[in-house]
Amino acid sequence: MWKESYPDEDRKLVVRSQEGDQLAFEELVRKYQQVILNLAYHYIGRRDEIEDIAQKVFLKVYFSLPKFDTKRPFFPWLYRIAINQCYDELRRAKRQKIHTFSELSLEETSSIEKLMNQNEVPQSSVENRQEMQALLHRMLDQLPSHQKMAVVLRDIEQIPYVKMAEILKCSEQAARLKVFRARIRLKTLMEKALLK
């Protein structure tokens, strides 16, 4: 889940890292490791792979950090690297993400429940909540990647629209539109699946 970052604190850590302070870089890793692990899990879905992906992300960040412009916010840059790494992994594996909602933490399940409520999917249409969660997850996998990204960022990671805009390199209004369209598509997929 998104937690507000402190850009000035990040900037200081980045500058210290650029000057060779390993402890400062380790602090950046500690601060954002769980966010990157969550992102990788939502995209890749296999717990045995997400730590490797996070490690690759932070290696890329480490080697790219000397060129990073400290006038820019650090988090959107890091998140974009993580998203690109996830896409690379998906392309390499040429497979869809496979996992069940029973593997999710309570916090993640709570976010999914909020998402289900936002989309007003009738829970009485399936036998139990677990089936609904599994169905929602399958429908998320059917979304085009840009729509899935919008749902993951906003409804699962709960990243504010202003930060989403930075990550997606678009206006805040465009970010809102992406989420709106993704939710509509997800709702349509859910409704069709429930009518079967």
Buried (B, 14 or more C-beta within 10 A) or exposed (E): BBEEBEEEEBBBBBEBBBEEEEEBBEBBBEBBBEBBBBBBBBBBBBEEBBEEBBEBBBEBBBEEBEEBEEEEBBBBBBBBBBBEBBEEBBEEEEEEBEBEBEEBEEEBBEBBBEBBEEBEBEBEBBEEEEEBBBBBBEBBEEBEEEBBBBBBBBBBBEBBBEBBBBBBEBEBEBBBEBBEBBBEBBBEBBBEBBEE
